[in-house]
Amino acid sequence: MPAPYSTFPDPDLSPLAERLDSRCEEHALHALRLAPAALVEGLPARLLHQALAGVQADEGSVWLAQETPAVLVPVWNNGPDAARFVGSFRLPSTQGITGSVFTSGLAACESEVCFRQRQNRDLDRSLEVLTWAMLAVPLKFAGAVRGVITAVRLIRPRDLPGLTHVPESAADFPPGFTPPAAFSVADLAAMETTAAGVGRLIQHRLTTWVLGTEE
């Protein structure tokens, strides 16, 4: 935000702004290749934990465009299955709701995700869960959209006793089963604000790396 009082550009520092931005982008790309999780450790992760609890998500993930913008990799997750897919699962950026949010830069709030044709179901299958509701918001730092933050509400096998096959619609759920509630527009706005805050924290981290004034 602009300063709440009159300011004038510093003639000594203003010409360096473009150079600083360029160096931050170089550090961002280097981190994305070698240690992407380092971008969200500490304060960004704490902010994510609080935001996910605030929207009552079962868990959430940070997906970053690692190695190439054509592939998104989950580098952080706060759920019980994190070790099974963080850093190893690969999602083409042209697939799924997450990929759509990354390529378009537009946030999404979806329900009955497990039944939607455009959703990539590979991760759900490997973890044996059904993603019922999802918030997905673009994550921007170093001058571009570099990833996506997702928040989900899940259905797990223990929620569906006696189920004999993977549901293809809500009609396949056992009698009396009530799926999780959908996320609200207010929840989406909260996650968009969170993504902006996480992006700012990552940008600050990149700046300290460039200047050698680590936190």
C-alpha positions as CSV (number, residue, x, y, z in Angstrom):
1,M,0.0,0.0,0.0
2,P,1.2,3.6,-0.6
3,A,2.7,5.6,2.3
4,P,0.0,7.5,4.3
5,Y,2.0,10.7,3.8
6,S,3.7,12.5,0.9
7,T,6.9,10.7,-0.3
8,F,9.4,11.2,-3.1
9,P,11.4,8.6,-4.9
10,D,15.0,8.3,-3.5
11,P,17.2,9.2,-6.5
12,D,19.9,6.8,-5.3
13,L,17.6,3.8,-4.8
14,S,15.0,4.2,-7.5
15,P,17.3,3.1,-10.4
16,L,18.0,-0.1,-8.4
17,A,14.4,-1.3,-8.2
18,E,14.5,-3.1,-11.5
19,R,17.8,-4.7,-10.7
20,L,16.4,-5.9,-7.3
21,D,13.3,-7.4,-9.0
22,S,15.5,-9.2,-11.5
23,R,17.7,-10.6,-8.8
24,C,14.7,-11.7,-6.7
25,E,13.3,-13.6,-9.8
26,E,16.7,-15.3,-10.2
27,H,16.6,-16.4,-6.6
28,A,13.0,-17.6,-6.9
29,L,13.8,-19.7,-10.0
30,H,16.9,-21.1,-8.3
31,A,14.9,-22.0,-5.1
32,L,12.1,-23.6,-7.2
33,R,14.6,-25.9,-8.8
34,L,16.7,-26.8,-5.7
35,A,14.6,-26.3,-2.5
36,P,11.1,-25.1,-3.2
37,A,9.9,-26.0,0.3
38,A,12.3,-23.3,1.7
39,L,10.1,-20.6,0.2
40,V,7.1,-21.5,2.5
41,E,8.8,-22.6,5.7
42,G,8.3,-20.6,8.9
43,L,6.0,-17.6,8.8
44,P,4.3,-18.5,5.4
45,A,3.5,-22.0,6.7
46,R,2.1,-20.6,10.0
47,L,-0.1,-18.2,8.2
48,L,-1.4,-21.1,6.0
49,H,-2.1,-23.2,9.1
50,Q,-4.2,-20.4,10.6
51,A,-6.1,-19.6,7.4
52,L,-6.9,-23.3,6.8
53,A,-8.3,-23.6,10.3
54,G,-10.3,-20.5,9.8
55,V,-12.1,-21.8,6.7
56,Q,-12.5,-25.3,8.4
57,A,-10.5,-27.1,5.7
58,D,-9.5,-30.7,6.4
59,E,-6.1,-29.8,4.9
60,G,-4.3,-27.6,2.4
61,S,-1.4,-27.6,0.0
62,V,1.0,-25.3,-1.7
63,W,1.7,-26.2,-5.3
64,L,4.6,-24.6,-7.1
65,A,5.8,-24.6,-10.7
66,Q,9.0,-26.5,-10.1
67,E,11.5,-27.2,-12.9
68,T,9.1,-26.1,-15.6
69,P,5.8,-24.1,-15.6
70,A,4.2,-27.1,-17.3
71,V,4.3,-29.1,-14.0
72,L,3.0,-28.3,-10.5
73,V,4.5,-30.0,-7.5
74,P,3.0,-29.9,-4.0
75,V,5.8,-28.6,-1.7
76,W,3.8,-28.2,1.5
77,N,0.7,-29.9,3.0
78,N,-0.6,-30.0,6.5
79,G,-2.6,-33.3,6.3
80,P,-1.8,-36.8,7.5
81,D,-0.8,-38.1,4.1
82,A,1.7,-35.3,3.3
83,A,4.7,-37.6,3.3
84,R,3.1,-39.7,0.6
85,F,2.9,-37.0,-2.1
86,V,4.7,-33.8,-1.1
87,G,7.6,-33.2,-3.3
88,S,6.9,-36.3,-5.5
89,F,3.5,-35.9,-7.1
90,R,3.5,-34.2,-10.5
91,L,0.4,-32.4,-11.9
92,P,0.4,-31.1,-15.4
93,S,-0.6,-27.4,-15.3
94,T,-3.2,-28.1,-18.0
95,Q,-5.1,-30.6,-15.8
96,G,-7.5,-30.3,-12.9
97,I,-8.9,-27.4,-11.1
98,T,-5.5,-26.6,-9.6
99,G,-3.9,-26.5,-13.1
100,S,-6.8,-24.3,-14.4
101,V,-6.2,-21.8,-11.6
102,F,-2.5,-21.7,-12.2
103,T,-2.8,-21.1,-16.0
104,S,-5.7,-18.6,-15.7
105,G,-4.7,-16.8,-12.6
106,L,-8.3,-16.9,-11.4
107,A,-9.4,-18.4,-8.1
108,A,-12.0,-21.2,-7.9
109,C,-14.5,-22.4,-5.3
110,E,-15.8,-25.9,-6.2
111,S,-18.0,-28.5,-4.6
112,E,-18.6,-32.2,-5.5
113,V,-15.0,-32.1,-6.9
114,C,-14.7,-35.8,-7.1
115,F,-17.5,-36.0,-9.7
116,R,-16.3,-33.2,-11.9
117,Q,-14.9,-34.2,-15.3
118,R,-12.2,-31.5,-15.3
119,Q,-10.7,-32.6,-12.0
120,N,-7.5,-34.7,-12.1
121,R,-8.3,-37.7,-9.8
122,D,-4.8,-39.3,-9.8
123,L,-3.9,-38.0,-6.3
124,D,-7.3,-38.9,-4.8
125,R,-6.9,-42.5,-6.1
126,S,-3.3,-42.8,-4.7
127,L,-4.4,-41.5,-1.3
128,E,-7.7,-43.3,-1.3
129,V,-9.8,-40.2,-0.6
130,L,-12.5,-38.2,-2.4
131,T,-12.1,-34.5,-2.6
132,W,-15.5,-33.1,-2.0
133,A,-15.0,-29.3,-1.8
134,M,-12.0,-27.2,-2.9
135,L,-10.7,-23.7,-2.8
136,A,-7.9,-22.9,-5.2
137,V,-6.2,-19.5,-5.3
138,P,-3.2,-18.4,-7.4
139,L,0.1,-17.7,-5.5
140,K,2.1,-14.8,-6.9
141,F,5.6,-13.8,-6.1
142,A,8.7,-12.6,-8.0
143,G,6.5,-10.8,-10.5
144,A,4.4,-13.7,-11.7
145,V,2.0,-16.5,-10.7
146,R,4.3,-19.2,-9.4
147,G,1.9,-21.6,-7.9
148,V,-1.5,-22.4,-6.3
149,I,-2.7,-22.7,-2.7
150,T,-5.5,-25.3,-2.3
151,A,-7.8,-26.0,0.7
152,V,-10.0,-29.1,0.6
153,R,-12.7,-31.0,2.5
154,L,-12.3,-34.7,2.1
155,I,-14.3,-37.9,2.3
156,R,-12.3,-40.9,3.5
157,P,-13.2,-44.6,3.3
158,R,-14.0,-44.7,7.0
159,D,-16.8,-42.1,6.3
160,L,-18.4,-44.6,4.0
161,P,-18.9,-48.0,5.8
162,G,-20.1,-50.7,3.6
163,L,-19.3,-49.0,0.3
164,T,-18.4,-51.6,-2.3
165,H,-17.3,-49.4,-5.2
166,V,-15.9,-45.9,-5.9
167,P,-18.9,-43.5,-6.0
168,E,-19.7,-42.0,-9.4
169,S,-22.3,-39.6,-8.0
170,A,-23.8,-38.6,-4.7
171,A,-26.5,-41.2,-5.3
172,D,-23.9,-43.9,-4.7
173,F,-23.3,-42.8,-1.1
174,P,-24.6,-45.1,1.7
175,P,-28.1,-44.2,3.0
176,G,-27.9,-41.5,5.7
177,F,-24.5,-40.3,4.7
178,T,-24.2,-36.5,4.6
179,P,-21.1,-35.2,2.7
180,P,-19.1,-32.2,4.0
181,A,-20.4,-28.7,3.5
182,A,-19.3,-26.7,0.5
183,F,-16.9,-23.7,1.0
184,S,-18.5,-20.3,0.9
185,V,-17.6,-17.1,-1.1
186,A,-16.3,-15.7,2.2
187,D,-14.0,-18.7,2.6
188,L,-12.7,-18.0,-0.9
189,A,-12.1,-14.4,-0.1
190,A,-10.2,-15.4,3.0
191,M,-7.9,-17.7,1.1
192,E,-7.3,-15.1,-1.6
193,T,-6.2,-12.7,1.2
194,T,-4.0,-15.5,2.6
195,A,-2.4,-16.1,-0.7
196,A,-1.6,-12.4,-1.0
197,G,0.0,-12.5,2.4
198,V,2.0,-15.6,1.7
199,G,3.2,-14.1,-1.6
200,R,4.4,-11.0,0.3
201,L,6.2,-13.1,2.9
202,I,7.9,-15.1,0.1
203,Q,8.9,-11.9,-1.7
204,H,10.4,-10.5,1.5
205,R,12.3,-13.7,1.9
206,L,13.7,-13.4,-1.6
207,T,14.7,-9.8,-0.9
208,T,16.6,-10.8,2.2
209,W,18.4,-13.5,0.3
210,V,19.4,-11.0,-2.4
211,L,20.6,-8.5,0.2
212,G,22.2,-11.0,2.5
213,T,20.1,-9.9,5.4
214,E,18.5,-13.3,6.2
215,E,15.7,-13.4,8.7
